[in-house]
Amino acid sequence: MRILIATVTAGGGHVAAAAALEEAWRSAHPEDVVERLDLIKFFSPLHKKIHEDGYVTLVEKAPELWGLIFGKTDHPKVARAMSQMRRLFPSHSRQKFIRHLQQFQPDVVLCTHYLPLETLGLLRQKSVLPVPPLVVSIVTDFEAHALWMDECVDLYCVATEGTKARLVARGAAADHVMPTGIPIAAKFLSQPKPKTVRQHYGLRDDQPVLLVLGGGFGMGPVAEILAELDKVPGQFQTLVVAGRNKKLRSQLATQDRQHPTHVLGFSKNMHELMAVADLIITKPGGLTSSEALAMGRPLFILHPIPGQEAANSDFLLEQGAAVKVNRIEDLSFRITQLLGSKKLAEMAKAAKDLGRPHAAAAVCQAVITRIPPRP
């Protein structure tokens, strides 16, 4: 079979989910032809810059505006009208994607971003491909925005039963929605030895570890978080991941701290860092949250971005796997309450119960059962 995994760079989550699916599919079906495709490669340089920089700038500088856009478009009729309108206008990137589909002739297209669905729906309407592929929409948050829905979708793979209920309430057929979990890398199935990891990063064995994540782009008030942690009494140590933000990493590394603090750049060993963390301070992206849950680690959420992060936050809070503060000045008080408390242990148990480390394999298995025989 020929499997195309289509995604779009918009934050790191969509691409990470695509990589996890490629890894899982190649492991389960090594005889298949698998290609992972980022549609960004078809964008013009200007379009690419607007897309990549625009989202980051918007959520960082004007999160309320992003929340407004998210809310206004989160209706099936609105999302459908937007998609149909875009299909009326010529697009060089769309034509390049169509040519790629015609050349590759996939049996299955796995979409970890909603943007490919627009072109796949157009192709199905016009019967451009001789044999239409099975189209799978893989929702990478705990709540499904209306843009993830399209008439061309044959199967939805979603995070939870609650996510499924939302799609069914919006018109999706119940037997076309599978609560597989959000696909994450196979390394989160492993159980790194905490003592070995602590030795590698120079961490003490007798103090709890707080893991502060700035995301792949090093966004968010990481410096302000560390300043608040300086106010927390007691003994603990902090691991900080500044992502690809070299300026932030340099700035943080030169500052004196009340507690032992280790500042890292972009990390490919997140499973190891999470394995030694007693609490993860982060924004609640779908992939990061799923990785933490898979490792059984509780989350501390600080003013999530309106839209998908707010929805993810609501889910994690409802399930008892996270706590949240809306103002950064409240952080030190809440951390002081949590460290060593019974509640922290209860949150860790709730996280472990929610974790779906096998989600990528579950998506692949769900897809296999739906593939019709090729003529």
C-alpha positions, 0 to 999 in steps of 0.5 A: 500500500501507499500511505501519505501522511499530510501535515502543515507546520503550524506550531510543532504539534501537527508535525510531531503527530505526523512523525509519530504516525510515520514511525508507527506505520513503518514499524507495523507495515514495513512493506508499505510505501510511506511518505510524510509531506509538509504542505509548507513545501508547496507555499511561495516564500512569501506565503510560507513566511506569512504562515509560519511567522503569522501564527506565532506572532498572533498567538504571542502578541494578540492571543485574544484576537486568535481566540476570537477567530477560533471561536467565530470559525468553530461552526460546521456551516461557517467552516464549510462555507470558508472551505468552499469559498477558498476552492473557488480561487486558484491556488498554486500551492493547491495545484502542486499538492494535486499534482503530487497526489496524482503522482504518488497515488496514495491508498490512504491519506492521514491528515494531522492538520485540517488544511489538506482536507480542503484539497482532498475534498475538491479532488473527490468532488471532481473525481480527479484521482482514478481511485480516491484514497481513504481520507483520515482526519487526525485531530491533534487537540482534545477538542475538535474544531469545525475545520477538522470536518469535511465531507471527504473524511472517511475516518476521524481519529480523536483524543477521547470519547468526549471528542468523539461525542462533539463530532457526532453532535456536529453531524459525523457518523458515530462509526466513522469516529474512533477515540484512539488518542493523539499520536505521540512518538514511540519513545514515550512508551519507554521507561527511562531510569530516573537515576540515570537521567538525573546523573546525565543532567546533573540533577540531585536525587533528593530534590523534586524536579520542576520541568518548565517548557517554552515549546519548540519556539521558546514562547511564553513568559519563561523568564517570568516563571523562573522569577516566580519560582525564586519566591517558592520556599523549600528545596527543589530543582528546575529544568528549563527547555527554551526550545529554538529560542537561542536568545532566551536560552542565553538570557536565562543561563546567565541569571542567578537563581534561588534554586538549582536551575538547568537551562536547555535548548531544543530537546529530542529527549523530552521523554527523559526530561518528563520521566524525572519531572514531578510537575510540568509547567507548560502551555497545554498543546495537544501533543505536549499534554499527551506526552505528559499524560503518557508518562504519568506526569501532572501539568501546571498550566499558565494562562493558555492561549484562547482557542485550542489551548483553552479547550485542552486546559478545560479537559485536563482540569476536569480530569484532575490531571492539571491545575491552572493559574490565570496570572503569573503572580499567583504561580509561587503560591500555588507551587508552594501548595503543591510540592510534596502534597497529596494533591500532586500525587493524585494529579499524577495518578489521574494523568497516568490513567488518561495517558494513551502511549499507544495512540499512534499504533491505535490510529494505524490499526483503526485505518487498516480495518477501513481500507477497501480492497484496491481494484 
